[in-house]
Amino acid sequence: MIEIEYKKLSEDLKKLAKKIPAHWGRIQNDKTDAKINMFAIKDFAELEEAVRGLEKSEKDYYRRRWYLWKCAQCDEYIFCLNNNVTENPNKKDQEYDIEFNSDAALRFDVKGTVVPREFRDNIKGIIVNPEELINFFYTQQSKGVRNNLQNRLFIIHHSAIEQKREIILRSKWEFKKKVYSIYAQHITKDTALNTFNSCKVDIIYIGERLNGDLTFFIQSK
C-alpha cells in the first residue's frame, strides 16, 4: 500500500463503519463467500456495487468482513510509517505481518479484535492479569492455519459507551498513528512481553471513555 491508496481507503473505512452492525449476524460459510470475490474489491464504491443485489444480511456480512480485512491492512501500514518497523516482504507468508528493529525475534502477526463477552465485566482485571485473555485468543479465536504458530500483537478496541462503537474505534486512524508511533519506540529486545507456549505476545488497548475521549494502554513494560 502507498500513501495515496491509504488516504482513500482510510476515508472509505470511516464511511463504512457507520453502516456496519455491532454483531456478525450471518455466520461465515462457503455458500455465502462464493457470491462475490471480496478480496478483489479495492474500495467502498466497488463493494457497494458488488453487494447491491444481495439480501440485507449478506450485505452486512460482506461489509463487516471487508471492513475488518481492510482495517487490518491500514493498521499494518500505519505501523510501517515508523522507521524501525518493516512489513513482511512476502505477501503470501503467514508467519508474520511486521518486524520491529530489524530483529527477527520481534516479528508479529497483528490481530485487531475486541474484548470477548466472557471478559467484558472484568476489564480492569484482564489488564492487570492478561494471561487468561491471551489463552482465550490463541485457543478460541485462532482456528486456522496460523493457529498458535507465531508471535501476536493484539490491538483490542473497547468502548465504555457502547459495544457497537468498537467498530468505529478501528478506524480512528489519526489517534492510532500516535499510539503506534509510541509503541514502535517502546518495544525493544528487552521489553517484558507476555508469552503463550513459545510465542511472544503483546496487547495495545485502544479505548473510548464514557465522555468520548480516546485513550490507550500498552500491556508490556
Summary of the structure (lengths in Angstrom):
residues: 221
radius of gyration: 17.3
end to end distance: 31.2
largest distance: 53.3
contacts: 616
relative contact order: 0.13
helix: 45%
strand: 18%
